[in-house]
Amino acid sequence: MNYKIVKCLYKKEILDVLRDKKTVLMMLVVPLIVYPLLIVVTMQIMASVSTGLSESTYTLAFGFDDKSGVYENIFEEYHDEGYYFNVVHVDNLNEALKNQSIDAYIIKDDEAKKESFKVYYLSAVTNSNYAASMISKVLSDYSESITIDIIEEAGMSSDEVLNPVEAEFVDMSSSEESAGNMLGNLISFMLIVSLLMGTMYPAIDTTAGERERGTLETILTLPVRNQELIMSKFMTVATIGVVSALLNVISMGGIGAYMVNMMQSMGTGESNVNIISFLPAIIICVLCIFAFAVFISAITMCVCAFAKTYKEANNYITPLMLVIMFASFVGFIPNVELNSNMALVPVVNICLLVRDILVFKFNTGIIAIVLISNVAYGIIAVMLLGKIYNSEAILFGDNSASVQIFEKRSNMKQGGVPTLGDAWFVVALAAVGMIYAGGMMQLKFGYFGILGSQLIFVFIPLFIAIYTKKNLKETFKLRLCKPKYFASAFVMTVGAIMVGMVLSSIMSAIFKTSAQGAAESMDALMTDNIFKMLFVVALAPGICEELMFRGYLLSATENKFKSQRAILIVAVVFGVFHMSIVKFLTTALLGYVFAYIAHKSKSIIPGMTMHFMNNALSCLVMVYPKQMGEIIPIFAAETLTVFDFMVLSVLGVILMFLGRQIIQEKEEVTQ
């Protein structure tokens, strides 16, 4: 790679991008002017509205005869405390309330043994709703005053009777932690959104924009290698993203300091907040946000590279923007912790990290995982971008990698398999569905919520395949196959399970926190009903996940890449979807075996069978550990010895090799 050429191309791309007013506006105006102005104006409006509501006079009517004026005097007594009521007399109380000529009215039940009131108000009307809350306060105080009079008339102490237990709550959180907790969720969300907006326009301009202008062909006629062109474009978008990230950090820091000072002056926030104490947290956040900026720059370029025009790129980027914005809402969900599993989820890990860092939760292992994972995702996205630009499809578009879901359905051709663009769109949609919809279903429906989350893997690709008029039999590999493929799948799966046990033990020793989390998640699946467990944990994933990964995704990748690369891509994606660093290598290895068999047999049935067998074996070991240990002694061992490692590794590799040979030998005989 000639770095002088990269430097020249980089200067050219930067100048082209900076000539675009949209980029400059999104990079400078939004973080430095719009966001601070929005926050300040919002807080001023809220303060003004709150003050206006508390100082307003509310019209109140009584639905009973208050001849002595006792109750009217009760409300008038609260004028000194900022409760302003104007008591009026009306004939039709309901009509007056609906017409909003009064804000509320009170009915007294004379037949009750004690003073009993009903307050009628309109919750949909701000003034009426606020008036009801003020009336509640007045009546509560009135009730307390009568209680005190009764107790004191009986010769007792009202304080001892009403407050027999005294409790004092001491907040051990520092002022800085309280301020960070208040600002963390909002700042992380706004950072993610602003970073996306900052990289979106230069990514569109350097890819689809250049194709639409016809200047990309001119550049490719020059003595410039694709790697040099890709690097210059990526460096341009990444530079804009990093600058946007830095400006946003500065802007958000200023906003946070302003909000803290504002609440301190109003007496609603913690006092003596030391801004300097946030410096280590800010430095860590900046590093991770820079890594995320690189990742988001690469991923936006990958999406936009499939578009032929600026308008089409905007259509393609919209789903990505919605997915990222949707994922960034995780910071607002209570009790979602940043553990080793969540640290691997892009977007989510940054939001949770910013939230935790601002309350001074420093876990070096988790921070390292977040940082490394975002860098890794960025590298993968850049490599993918390189593959895109090495293809003639970037110029002439053979539609094998396009996102057809956004095209007119009348223009779609009947038959065939999904495009790679549609496959990645389905993967992204399924990931978001699993994180949010799947999580909600598990919370609401418990054990069977797991089944609902598995059905996401079926409904999303099935809907997209039907909408884009694909051949369902070919797309999902729904065909029977010869017995030799079942035999090969069985031998290879047994070998993969053996090797997977070794890999899982090694990863558990390295990532102990993640191993503990994986063990807890498995315990959550535990139930005494083995048939229920086999149905939900073994059968459902065996069917649903195979339709998604070895069906839809493998068909799309096979149509674009060579078979080994397609199988490897599916295996890696399958491993990532299990969101466990401890399980990644094991699940990816099994995913490779299932994908290999599906590719050779053109059927997902052997993979479904072996997937069910693997999960069913895990269920049996969990429910019947003693019995399974007697049948297969290795399952009874708490830890594997060096000898166990060697035996399992060697025997597993041999079985996987023999499984491949079963197919290859049969194929050679057939040929």
Helices and strands as residue ranges (DSSP letters): H 3-18, H 21-24, I 25-34, H 35-55, E 57-62, H 70-76, G 77-81, E 84-88, H 93-98, E 104-108, E 117-121, H 126-153, H 158-162, H 175-204, I 205-209, H 210-213, H 215-220, H 226-266, G 275-278, H 279-304, H 310-328, G 329-332, G 342-344, H 348-357, H 364-389, H 393-396, G 404-406, G 409-411, H 420-432, I 433-438, H 439-445, H 447-467, H 472-475, H 483-510, H 512-524, H 530-533, I 534-539, H 540-545, I 546-553, H 554-558, H 563-577, H 584-601, H 605-623, H 625-631, G 633-636, H 642-670
